[in-house]
Amino acid sequence: MPPPDPHIHGDTVAQLAAVGIPVTDEGLERARRRLAEARERRTPERLIAVRRQLGLDSSTGT
């Protein structure tokens, strides 16, 4: 995974801090790990199963 864009990262941290939400390096790393884990679970087979469960036709993308 590419490192975050420092300009965007800085802006986001500053915006969160402005509304009273502290952002720590540990919290950022935990969030990155959770996102990576979720990305690994999104397999094509799982997406097809979810589409079927929702009643969407996985062959046409609708």
Wavefront OBJ file of the C-alpha trace (Angstrom):
o trace
v 0.000 0.000 0.000
v 1.464 3.389 -0.947
v 2.127 5.824 1.875
v -0.519 8.486 2.394
v -0.115 11.784 0.617
v 1.387 14.047 3.321
v -0.598 17.060 2.101
v -3.921 15.254 2.311
v -2.915 13.519 5.549
v -1.973 16.818 7.196
v -5.177 18.500 6.094
v -7.321 15.645 7.387
v -5.564 15.512 10.750
v -5.874 19.295 11.107
v -9.583 19.207 10.218
v -10.261 16.450 12.742
v -8.271 18.269 15.435
v -10.250 21.443 14.732
v -13.459 19.678 15.752
v -11.917 18.014 18.792
v -10.998 14.598 17.396
v -7.415 13.717 18.290
v -5.493 11.617 15.779
v -2.510 9.603 16.973
v 0.085 7.701 14.977
v -1.105 4.517 16.698
v -4.686 5.220 15.679
v -3.668 5.861 12.094
v -1.707 2.600 11.964
v -4.649 0.684 13.460
v -6.982 2.190 10.861
v -4.576 1.294 8.043
v -4.393 -2.315 9.298
v -8.178 -2.588 9.491
v -8.568 -1.185 5.982
v -5.978 -3.629 4.632
v -7.765 -6.537 6.324
v -11.103 -5.455 4.847
v -9.500 -5.102 1.404
v -8.174 -8.679 1.664
v -11.686 -9.977 2.441
v -13.141 -8.359 -0.696
v -12.569 -11.197 -3.113
v -14.403 -11.501 -6.433
v -16.189 -14.593 -5.086
v -17.363 -12.748 -2.003
v -18.617 -9.809 -4.063
v -20.603 -12.206 -6.267
v -22.126 -13.843 -3.179
v -23.122 -10.455 -1.749
v -24.705 -9.392 -5.054
v -26.703 -12.646 -5.135
v -27.791 -12.148 -1.517
v -29.014 -8.669 -2.408
v -30.864 -9.989 -5.434
v -28.610 -8.265 -7.951
v -27.637 -9.988 -11.186
v -23.875 -10.471 -10.959
v -23.523 -11.279 -14.673
v -24.763 -7.918 -15.951
v -23.489 -5.638 -13.182
v -26.999 -4.372 -12.417
l 1 2 3 4 5 6 7 8 9 10 11 12 13 14 15 16 17 18 19 20 21 22 23 24 25 26 27 28 29 30 31 32 33 34 35 36 37 38 39 40 41 42 43 44 45 46 47 48 49 50 51 52 53 54 55 56 57 58 59 60 61 62
